[in-house]
Amino acid sequence: MKLIYDYTFEDLSNYFASQNEQAYRATQLFEWLYKKQITSFFEINNIKKNLLEQINNDFFLTRLEIVSKQQSSDGTVKFLFKLSDGALIESVLMRQSYGNSVCVTTQVGCNMGCAFCASGLTKKVRNLSCGEIVLQVLEVSRHLQERNERLSHIVVMGIGEPFDNYDNLIKFLKIVNHPKGLDIGARHITVSTCGIVSKIIEFSDFPLQVNLAISLHFPNDDLRSKYMKINRAYPLASVIDAVKYYVSKTNRKVTFEYIMLKDVNDQLEHADELAKLVKGINSVINLIPYNETGLGLYRSNEEQVKKFYDRLKKHHLNVTIRKELGHDIDAACGQLRIKRMKECR
């Protein structure tokens, strides 16, 4: 049997066609899965019994096991989930002024090895299936529904590199955006990448208007190669060229994520380098307060962040400082997972 959440609307349409059933069956099933969020196929009351039995023989429904939940004073909730094979993953619910957003994971572990990120402390074990990514969204959505709230935004920026699991990522995006599915608007979805150049270029052909964020973090190759191994494969010039191609092809703005690390990348000369690097690109630079993870790197103080911000503004760049969420819990990517793995040793 196969996990039903691994199937896009098109996949289910093809399945029903193979069963000599009408195409509208896919609409019915999608609505029951994502609008009503059933936990058994036999809750469906508008599909004939013999077809439900066939669906039940071919597919299975499941839920993620919630190992723990940590809630911050600001309302941020960190979920630690256990998959069917026992692997642990994380998702984060963030309450923003514009709505409720979930940050989802795409891999068990991560091979990117960024020196400032707890996700890379364990190597990639495997990719998540499309359905395993979808299930994270469903669990967080249920958590909100119990409180009469609604999920409005999705960020694909948790454990793992989304573009290293590209095919499952694309299927996930189609499911959560589909009007008969979770119906999350494409412009309310953001995908972040460390900079896999070939996939940035490929993503420019994706028809949905999903937002793209580049985890840039450093303004030159020396620093970026030191703290982000991926830069040795894809130097900054190639990443920037790919971003320019993406912008020219899609006419969409990109976000450059920039973690502020004390005495590493937060000096005014770094701001000048960054300004030169992204000049002329339709973009916003998002300065991110660092959630310290015990890796020997520290957050820039507020005064230095403000100076950095002001210098970028003088270069006439679009700049924001990310609102800090979940600082009083293990909210950094991979932090809670690593903590639990150490406890279980």
N, C-alpha and C positions, 0 to 999 in steps of 0.2 A: 504493500500500500504506500501511497505517497501523501505528503503533507499538502493539504488543500491550499494553504496560504503561499505555496510556491508557484501557484498558477495565476497568471494574469487573466484579465477578462477575455482576451483573445484566445488564450490557452483553453479556457473553459468552453468558449464557443466552439472551438475545434473538437473538444471532448464530446460535447453534446451532439455535434454533427456526426461523429463516429458512432454514436448510439442511436442514430436516426431520429434525433429529437430536434425540436424547433430551437432556433437561435435565442428566443426569449428566455429559455431556461437558464442561460448564463446570467442574464439580468436578475432573475429571481434569486439564484443562488448567491450572487455577489451581494445583493441587498440583505439577505439573511446573515451572511458572514460578517459584513462590515457595518451595516446600519443597525441591525439588531444584535449582532455579536453573539450568535448562538454558540453553545458548547456541545450540541449534539445535532446531527443531521435530522433526527426525528422530531425536532422542534418545528421543522418547516411544515406548514399546513396548506401550501398551495402547489406542491409537487406530489404527483401520484406515488403511492407507497412502493410499487415495484421499482420505480426509478430511484427513490430514496435508498432502497436496499442496494441497488447497483452502485450508487454513489458511495454508500457506506462500505461496500466491498472494495472499492477502488481507491478511496481516500480516507484519511483520518484527520480529526480535529484534536488539538491539544492546547494547553496553556503553558506558559513559562512558570517555573517554580520560583517564587520570590524568596530568596535566602535571607535578605535583610533590606530594610529601608532606613535611611538616615534623613532626618528633616532638619533643615537649617532654620534659623530665626527669621530669615527673609522669605521663607516659604519654599525654597528650593528642596527638592526631594531626590536623593540618590538611591537608585534601585540596584541591588545585586541579584542577578538572575542565574539560575542553573539550567543548562540545556539538557536535552535527553541523554547525552553522553557524559554528563557530569561536569562539563566545562562551565566556567563562570564568565559572565559578561556583565557590563554595566550600562545603564541608561540614566539620564538626568532630566527631571522635570524642572523647568525654569519658568517662574511667573514674571512676565514682563509687562510693561505699561501697555503694549499693543496686543497682549494675549498670552496664552499658555503654550510654551514651546517644549518639545522633547528632543534631547540629543541622543542619537542612537549609535550603536556599535555595529561594525561590519565584519570584524574578524576576531577570532580567539587569539589574543596576543598580537604582536606587531613586529614586522621586520624592518621598520624604518629606522629604529634606533636613535631617535632624537634625544640628545643628552639631557634635556630639560623635562622630558615626559615620562611618567611612570608606566605608560602603556608598553614602552619598549624594553622594560626590564625583563619581560619574558618574550621569547621569540614567537613568531606566528605559528600556531598549531594547525589552524585550518581557516578557510573562509566560512562565514555564515551563509546559509542558504537564503534566498530571497524571503522565504516564509519566516525564518528565524529573526530577520530584521523587522518584518511586518509584526510579528508577535510582540516585540518590544513596544511598538506604538499602541497596539491593542491593550496591553496591560496598563500602560500609563493612561490611556483614554478611559479605561474602566475606573481607575483610581480617581480621575477627575469627575466622572459621571456620578460616582457615589457622593460627591460633594456639590452636585448640581453645577459643575463647570464643564467646559468644552476645550478640547485640544484644537489649537488653531495654526500652529507652526511646527515644522520639523527641521532639525539641523542634523546632517550626517557628518558628525565630527567627533564621535566617541572613539573607543579603542579600535585601532586598525587604520589602514589607508584605504578609503573607499574605492579609489581608482585601481587598486590592486585586486579588487573583487568586482570588476566593472560590470560583467553581465548580470550578476545578481542585483547589483545596485540599480541598474536600468529597469529591471523587472519590478523591483521594489517601488521605484518612483512612479511607474505606471499604475501600480495598484493603489498606492495611497492618494494619488491625484484623481483617479477615475471617479466620475460623478456618481456612479452606483457603488463605489467603494467608500473609502474614508473621506473622499471629496475635499482633500486639503489643496488649496490653490497652489499652482506651480510657483507663483511669486512668493508664497509663504514657505517654500522649501529651499534650503541652502545645502549645497554639497561642498565640503572642504577637501582639498588635496595638498600634499606636501610639494607636488610639482612633477607628476609623471607626464612628461611632455607629450608623448604620443596620445595619451588619453584626454588631455586637455584639448588637443586638436580634434579628436574623435567626438568629444562631448559637444563641440560646436555644431554638430549636425543633429543633436538630440532635439526633437521638435518641441518639447515642453519648455516653458520659460522659467526653468529652475535657476536659482541664483548660484553663482560659482564664487567660492572663496579660496584664496591661495595662502597657505601657511608659509609666509615668507620669512619673517622673524629676524632676518639679518640683511644688511645692505651691501655686503660684498662677499666674494667667493671664499676668501680666507676664513672669515668668521662662520659663514654658513657651512662650509665643509667641515670645520672643526666640531660644530654642534649638531649638524644634520647630515648624516651619511649620504642621504639621497642626492645631495649637491655634487657629490663626486661623480655620480652618473649623469645628472642633469644640472650643469652649472647654471648660474643665474641668467646669463645671456640667452640660453635656450629656453628657459622658463618664461622670461619676459617676451621673447619672440612668439612663443605659443599663446601667451595671454593676448598679445596684440592681434594675432590671427583670430582668436576666439571673439574678441571685441568687434573686429571688423566684420566677422561673419554673422554675429548675432545682434550686434548693435546694443549689447547689454553691458551694464556696469559690473565690474568685478570688485571684490573686496580683498585687500591685502591685510592679512592678519599679522600682527607684530607684537610678540610677547616682550614686555619690558623687563630686562634682566640687569640687575644692579652692576654697574662698572663693566658690563660686557658689551651691550649694544645700545645703551641709553644716553650716550654723549651727543652733544650738539653736532659734532662732525659726522656722526652716524645719521643724524636727521638730514644733514645736507646730502650725504651719499644716497640716502633713501629717496629724497626728493628728485635727485638727478636720475635715479634708476627708473622711477615710475612716471616721469614727466611725459605729458601728452597722452597718457592712458586714461580712459574713462573709468575712474576707480574711486574708492574710498579706502582710506587707511584706518584700520581699527586697532588702536593701541590697547593691549590687554594686560591688566595687572596679573602678575604671576602667582599662581597657587603653589607655594613651596612644597616640595615633595621629598625633602631629605636627600637630594641629589647633589648638594654642594653649590647650588645656584640660588640667588636670592632676588626678591622683588625690588624694583626701583622704588624709591620713596616718592610720595605724591608731588613734592616740589620739582623733582627731576622730570617726572612724567609731564607736568605742566609746562616746563621749559621746552621739552621735546615737542610737545603739541604746538606750542606757540611758534617754534622754529619752522615746523612744517606748514603752519598757517601762513607764515611770511612768504613761503614758496607758492602760495595760492593753491594749496592742495585741500581736498575734502578729507577731513580728519575727524574721528570720533574716539572717545575713550570708553571702552566697554564698561558697562555697569557691573560691578563686582557682585557675584552671587555665590552662595554656598561656601564662603570662606571658613565658616566654623564647623564644616563637616569635611569628609574625604571626597571633595567634589572634583578634584583634578582627574583627568583621564587616567584610568587604570589604578588609581590610588586605593580605592576600597577593595578591588579585586586582589591586588598584591597583598594587602593587609590580611585578607581572609585566607589566602593561600599560605602565608607564613604561619598563621594561627593553626592551620590544619596539618602542618608538617610534624 
